[in-house]
């Protein structure tokens, strides 16, 4: 990530940062990131956050085999996957997403896996994301398919989300890329 002298970095979310993080990048309910920290502590997921100074400007979760949200696509491809990648609108096209993906790849390599995957929407609004993934070496593995989930808000009211996706994978074998 680069931006005119800003102090920044991508790292695992820490409990003491939770409130500040949720202020900048809230989830669909107030307990989602607490759950994710629990999975992270058990080695089933990693919640990454991109910070510019004290502001959370991006996020991505890596889900490992054994996690309850490990998708059928990840199972089929035999890899951990990147989920819930988001960059604050004010910070798009500044390298934040690329930095989050690079950090996710480091986490996956460090856990002994040689491959990583992710699902990406086929709607026109996902064209820029697909372009970034392709530039970073992600290739189509299977799809299209419908990805669907049932989320709950703070009141326990369920709401469905769904989209038509492709599943992309990247082989991580070989030397780790050096930052440019």
N, C-alpha and C positions, 0 to 999 in steps of 0.2 A: 504494500500500500504506500502510496506517496501523495503528499499534499503539503505544499508550502510550509515546511517547518513544523507541522503538527506532530505532537508526540502520539505514537500509535503502536499498535501491535495486535496480533491474533493470539489468543491463548484460551485454555480451558476456563470455563466459568467456575468461579469460586463462590462458596456460600456467602462470604461477606460482600460480594458484588451483586447478589441476586436482586435486591430491591432497586438498585441503580440501573441494572440491566433491564429489568422489566419496565421501568419508566420509559426507557428509550425504545425498546422493542417488545411491547407486550404480547403475550400469547392470547389465545381464545378464552383462557380462564386463568384465574389467579394461582392455581396449583401446578400447572403443567411443568414449569421449570424446576420446581421442587422435586417433582417425580423424576425429571431428567437427571438432576444431581444424584438422586438415589441410584439410578442405573449407572451413572458415571462412577460412583463409588464402588459398585459391584463389578466394574470392568465390562459392562454390556453396552455402553454408549459413551460418547464424548460430546459434550456441548461446547462448541467453539464460539468465541465472541471476538469480533473486530472492534477495537477501541480507538477512538481519536480523542486524546486527552482523557477526560472522564466520561465521555459519551460513547455508548454502545451504538455502532453504526452498521453492524452486520452480524449475522449468526449462521451457523450450520451445525447440524447434529450428525455424528457418525454412529450408525447402528451396527452392532456386531452380531454374529450368529448366537442364538440363545435369547436375544431380546424379544419381548412380546410383539414388537412392531417390525421385526425383521421380515421383509416382504417376501411373497412367493417368488418375485423376480430375482431378488438377491439369493434366495435359496436355489433357484434354478441355475444361476450363474456361479454359485459357490463363492460369494464375496460379501464383505461388509459394504454398507452403502451410505451415501450422503443423503440426508433428508433435511427438509425444512430450511433450505438455503435462502436467505433473504438479506438484501442490502437496503438501508434507508434510502428513500428516493433522492434526497439531497446528496447522497454519496455514490450513486450509480455511475458507472463508466470512469471510475477513478482507481481501479485495481483492487477494491475491497473484496469482491467476489472471487477474483483470482487468488488473492492471499488466503481466503478461507478454504478454497479448494486445495491449495498447496499444503496448508496446515492439516487438512483432513487426510491427505495422502501420506504425510509424515506419520500421523497417528496410526494409520492402517499398516504401513510398512513396519513401524515400531512394534506392532502387535503380531508380526510374523506372517502377514498376508501379502500375497503378490498381485492382488487384483482388487479393484474397487468398482462399484457401480452406482448408478443413480437413475431415477426416472425423470423425464422432462416432458412437459406438455407439448402437444402438437399445434395448439392454437397459435394464431399469429402473434399474440402478446408474448410468447416464449421464444420468438425467433432470435433475439439477442442472446439469450441464455444458451440456446442450441449452438450458436456461433462460437461463443466462448468455450463451451465444452469441446467442440470439434477442434478448435485451435489448441486446446490443452491435451489433445490426444485421446479423447473419449470417442468410442465407435459404437454404432448400433449393434446390439446383441439380439434383441427381439422386440416385437410389437408390430403394429400398435395394439394397445390393450386399454381397458378402462381401469383406472385406479380410483378406488372409492374408500371413504372412511366415514365413521360416525363420531363426531366430536361432541363434547359437552361444555356448555357455558358454566359460569359460576353458580347458577341456580340448578344445575343438573339437567337442563333442557338440552336434548340432543339435536344436533343439526348436521345434515349430510354435506359432504364435499366430494366432488368427483371430477375427473377429467380424462381425456384421451391422451395417452402417453406412449413414449418409446423408452426402452431401457437401454442405457449406454454403459459400457464398461471400459476400463483402462487397465492395461497390464502395467504393474509397477516393478517388474523384475529389472535388474540392472542397477547401475549406480544412481544414487539419489541426485536429482538435478540441483545445481548450485544456483543460489539467488543471483540475479543479474544486477 
